[in-house]
Amino acid sequence: MGVAFAPGQTLGRGDLDIFLTNSSGNVSNAYSITFALYWVDPSSNAEVLIGPSTRQPVNPAVGEYYAAVMIPTSATAGTYHIRWTFKQYSSDPDAQVVQEFAVVAAGSDTGAGSTGTTHSACEQDLVKKLRFLLRDNNPDKNYKFRPPQGEGTVGCYNRVFGYVWEDAELYEYLEMALWKWNMH
């Protein structure tokens, strides 16, 4: 449950999801919604489409959608994008948002209980819990039916969201927090 996944991992509710509300702030289903997955070529930063360009998400509750996919065991480690395309009404133009996520090498700690890191089991558990708490909850993910205007921003955020935190960064934040806690 985060924005870093391992090859062979099956994604479900709470992983790659989007929440839609209408202009009044009430949850609302889309007239149409699809998603496409892309691998981001690190040399050119170009998106390379993976599979069909119009996949159907699962809709478990009003306004909630998620991509039910399995990361192939042969997936290349790196940055990926999921591009959501949707509209509230049939006469509306398509709106798009992009969520960034990563596929990490097998054996890396994705926060899902994998092993093979230099951290102890206790440290891995802390990183897992922190990764859970840092899951995206920003204005783009909880998207309103207001297509980005001008510079392609929504509420001062760009249309790409889902920062990928490395386990080493999370561990450093945890260590600094414990130092501050122990000082008081």
N, C-alpha and C positions, 0 to 999 in steps of 0.2 A: 504494500500500500504506500506508494510514493511515486516519485518520478524516475526511479531507476529500477530496472527489471532485469532478470537473468534469462538466458536462453532456456527454453522449455517451460517457462512460467506461464500459467494460464491467468489471464487478466479478467477481472469481474467488477462487480459493483464497488465503487470507492477507488478504483485505480485510474483509468482514463475516462473521466466523466465530465459532464457539463450540466449546469442547472439553468433553466430558462424562466424568466418572469416577464410579465407584460409591463407597460409603462406605469401602471399603478403599483407595481411591486408585488403583484399576486402571481403565484406559480402558474405557468401556462405551457401547454404542449405546443409544439411547432406544427404548422401546416405540413411542412416537409423538413426532414433533416437526414443528412448522410454524413459519412466521414471517409477520409482517405488517409492511408499511412504512407509516409515518406522516409527514406534514409537520407541523411544530409551528408553529402560527399565532403570530407574535411579539406580536400585540396581546392575545391572551387566554391564551397558552400551552397552548391546547387542541390535542390530536392530531387530525389529519384523515387518515382512512384513504385510502391510495393503492392501488387495485387490490383483489384478493381478500384476505380476512382469513386464509386458510389456504393459504399457498404452501408448496411442498415444497422443502427445501434439498437440496444435493448432499452425499453422504456418501462422501468419498474414502478414508477410513480409519476404523477402529474409534474411536468417540467423537468424531470430527471432523465438523463440519457447516459449510457456508458457503452464503451467499445468492448464487446466480449470476443477477445482474440487470444491466441496462444503465440507467444514469442517463439519462433522456430528454433530448434536446437542448433541450427546452422547459422543463426543470425550473427551478423558482424557487430562486434562491440562498437559503440559510438553513439552519436546524437541522431534522434529520430523526431519527426513531427507527426502529429495527428491534426488534420485540417477538417474542422467541422463546417459544413455548409447547411444553412437553414433559412427558413422564412416563417414569419408568424401567420400571414394570410396569403392566399393564393395570388393576390395581385402585388404583393411585396417583392422587391428585388432580393436576390440571394444575399445573405450576410455570411461572412466567414470569420472564424477565429482559429488561431493555431496554438496548439499546446505542444511544448517541447518536453521530451523525455529521453532517457538514455537506456541503452542495453549495455550491461556490463559483462565482462568476461566471466565465464563459468568459474565458480569458486570465490568470486568477490562477494563482499557483504552488501546486499541490497537493502538490508533492513528487514528482510523477510525470513531471517533465521538461517542464512547460509553460513558456512564456515570457511576457513582458509585464509583468514586475515591475521595480522600481527597483533590484534587486540585480544584481550582475555574474554572469556564468556561473559563476565560481568560488564565489561566495556562495550561489547557487542550488543548486549541487552539495552544498555543506556542509549547507544546510537540508534537502535531500532525504535525505542520509545520516542526519542527526539525526532526522528524522521517521521514518525506517525503524527506528532504534534505540528510539524512544519508543513504538512500537506497543503497544497494550494487552496487558499480560500481568499481569492482576490476578485476585484470587480470583473475581470474578463471571464473567469471560470463561472461565476454566478452572473451570467450574461443577461442583459436586458435586451429587449427587441428594439434596440436603437443602433443602427449600423454605424461603424466608425466614420467620422467625418474628418475632413482636412488632412492632417498628418497621419491618419490611420490610428487614432488613439481613442480609448474609451476611458473617461474619468482620469485622464493624465497617465494612463498606462498604455503601452503599445499592445498590439494584437497578439504578440507571442508571449506566452506565459508558461510557467512550470520550470523554474530554475532548478538545476540539478546540483544538489549538495553532495560533495565527496565525503566519504566516511571520515577521512582525516580532518576535514574542516569541522564536521559535527563533533568529533572527539575533542578538538581544540576548544570549541565553544563550551562543551560540557566541562572540560578541565578548568577553564577560566571561571565558569559559574561556580564550581565547587571551591575554588580559591577564594572568590568573593564571599561565598557563604561561610566559609571557615574563618574569615577575617572578622566577622561580626558576632 
